[in-house]
Amino acid sequence: MLAPNHKYIEISNTSDISKLDELGRKVYSVIIKKDESDNDIENAYDIYKNFQRKAFIEALLFSEFSPKEISNILDIPESHIECYSKVFFDVSIFKNKLDKIEYFEIEKTRVNDSLKAMNSSIGSVTEENVAELESATMALKIMAVYLKFGKKYVYYSIGGRDVTEEDMINLIKMSIKESILTATFNKILNKNKEAKDWYRIASMLISSLKSVDNNKEKSSDTDDPLNVIKLKLDDIQKQILDINIGDVVG
């Protein structure tokens, strides 16, 4: 499978720009040579260099959100997102659901490996390293929801807007209530597999809510930066263990 950023890799590594298409040559001139200016390309490249924006936008593109939909959610010009999808995250590499599952597993392994590396060298880990890992974990959660339940539930989960920590707590509580109601409804209809899936989602959300509350308490108990980082890494590890797409084929 090609990497979603294969276009940018090709542009960055080329020794003959004549082999690039028109967009590739334009990107090369703006980003590599820096002898041209283009607002969309420059802003798309800024997203690519910002791990938080990059992770969120790529997870939404993976989940079949169009540049226009992402623009409405994040208040970023549609043309920037359109350019990003053409140069830095090409969803056309995913020919079917199996390709997306394969990519999800690759990304989950990468995040797990990064977590192990940080835990083994905790003294040299920075807040920026942790923030990058948190962003990657958040992206995995979005992709997992999409693979298991579809785009509609992703849109509900993210609320269609940026959320504060308090908003997120309320969103989790609402999601727990809806998950339990949906599970109960499926149970009444004798759809036991669907009911079990929704009960599992409710359980995961309840764990997330407890994790948020615990982190608030633990953060107030210590001012040691290493302890704070260790607590964050422990929380990320728990979140990754909860990310499971299960049976999504069929």
N, C-alpha and C positions, 0 to 999 in steps of 0.2 A: 504494500500500500504506500502511495506517495504521502509525504507529510503535507498537511494543509498549507504550510508556508512554502511549498516547493517553488512557487513563482519567485518569491523574494530570494530564496536560496540560489536559484538559477541566475537571477540578476546580480547578486552579490559575488558569485564565483565566476562570472563570464570573463573570458579574455577576448571575446569578439562580439561587440554589441550588435553587429549586423545580423547575428543569429537570433536576436531578440525580436519579439513583435513590437508593434508601435507603443503599446502601453509599457512594455518592458524597457524600451529605450528611453521613454519619458521618465520612468522611475529611476533609471540609472543616472540620468542627467541631474535629477533633483536631489536624490539621496546620496549617491556614490560620488559623482563628480562635483556636485553642488554648483553647477554653472547655469542652472535654471531654477525657476520658482513656480510652484504649483500648490495652491492652498489645500486642495483635497489630499494630495499625496503627502504633503508635509504633516497635516493633521492626522492622517491615517498612520503615518510612521510614529508620531508622538504617542498614539494609542498603543502601538506595538511595543514601545519602550516602557510603557507604564503597566506593570504586571497586574495591578488591580483592574484597570479598565480592560486590558487585554483578556484576562481570564473571564470576566463577566460577558463581554461582547462575543467572544468565541463560543462560550457555552450557549448563548442565545442563538447564534448562527447555526450551531450544531443542532439546536432544538427546533429548527425550521422557522425561526423568526426572520422576517424580511428586513432589509435595511430601513424601510419606512417604519415598520413596527418598532424596531430598536430605537430609531430616532425619536419616536413619540414617547417611549418609555424613559429614555435617558436625556432627552433634550439636547441631542448632538445632531448637527446637520446630516440629513440623509446621505448627501453626496460623500461625506467623510466615511460613513459606514459602508456605502457602496464600493468606494475605493478600497477600503480595508478588506472587504470580502473578495475582491478581485486579485489583490496583491499578497495579502498576509494570511488569509484563511479561506481557502478554496473548498467550499462544501461539495463541489462536483466530484471530488475524489471518493465520496461515499456513494457507492452504487446501489447499496441496499442496507437493510437493517443490520445484517451481519457485519458489514464494514464498520458501522457505527459502534456496535458492541465491541469489536476488536480494538477500535481507537480508544473507547472508554477504558478497557482493560489495560491498554498500554499506558494511558495517562494515570490510572490508579496505581500501577506498578511504579511509575516514575515518582509520584508523590510519596508512596511508601518508602522508596529508596532514599529520597531526600530527607524524610523524617528520621530514618535510621541513621543517616549520616550526621544529622544535627544532634541527635541524642548521644552519639558517640564522641562528639566534639563540642559539648554544650558550652564550654568556656569561650569559644570563638564565634558563637552564634549571635547575630545582631537582631534587633527588633525588625529591621528590614527583611532579614531572612525569614523570620516568623510570619510577617505580614504577607510575604510572597506565598508561603506555604498555606496560609489561611485562605488566600484568594484562590489558589489551585484546588483546595478542598471544597470551597464554595462552588466552584465550577463543576466539580465532580458531582455534587449534590443535584445541581440543576440538570446535568446530563442524565443522572440516574432517574430522576423524576420523569424526564421526557421519555426515556427508554421504557419505563415501566407503565406510565399512565398517559403519556402523550403531551402535546404542546399546550393544550388548554389548561392542564393542571399546573404546568410551569408558569403560565401567565398569572394564574391565581396565587401561586406560591410566592412569586416575587412582588405581587401587589401592583404591578404596572408602574412602579415608581421607586425612587430611593427611599429607604426607611431608616428611622433612628432605631436605637436599641430598644426603646420602649415600644415603638411600632412593631418591631420584630417579635417581641414578647406577646403582644396582643394578637399578631398574625398567627403565631404558633398556637395560641390558645384557641383561636377560631378554627384553625386547621385541625386541631385535635377533636373539637366538637363535630366538625363536618365529617371527619374520617370515621368516628364512632357511629354517627348517624348513617353514613353510607354502608358501613359494615353491617349494621343492624338490619338495614333495608335489604341488603343482599342475602342475609341469613334468612329473613322471612320468605324470600323468593327461592330458598333452597340453593342459592348460588354459593356453595360453601367455599370454593377456591377464592372467589372474589372477596367474600367476607373475611377470610383469613388474611388476604393481602392488605385489606384496609385496616384490620385490627393491628397488623404489623406496623403499618405506617403510623397509626395512632401511638403505638408503643415507642417508636423511634422519636416522634415529636415530643412525647412526654419526657423522654430521656434528654432531648435537646433543651427543653424548658428547665429541667433540673440542673443541667450543665451551666446554663446562663446564670441561674441563681447562685450556684456553688462558686462560679468564677467571681461573682461580685463579692461574696464573702471572703474568698481566699485572697483576692487582690487587696482588700483592705487590711489583711492580716500581716502583710509583708511589704517591705520597701526594697528588698534585695532584688536587683535586676535579674540575677541568675535564677532565683526562685520563680519570679514572674514568667520568665521565658520557659522554664521547665513546666510550670502549670499550663501554659498555653500549648506546649508541645504535647502534653498528656491529653489535653482536651481535643486537639486535632487528631491524635491517635484514636480516641474513642469515637470521634465522628467518622473517621475512615472505616472503622470496623462496622459501623452502622450502615455504610453505603453498600447496598447490595441490590442489584437489579433483578436477581432471581430468574424466573422463567419468563422471558419477554418475547420469545419467538412463537408465532402462531396467532 
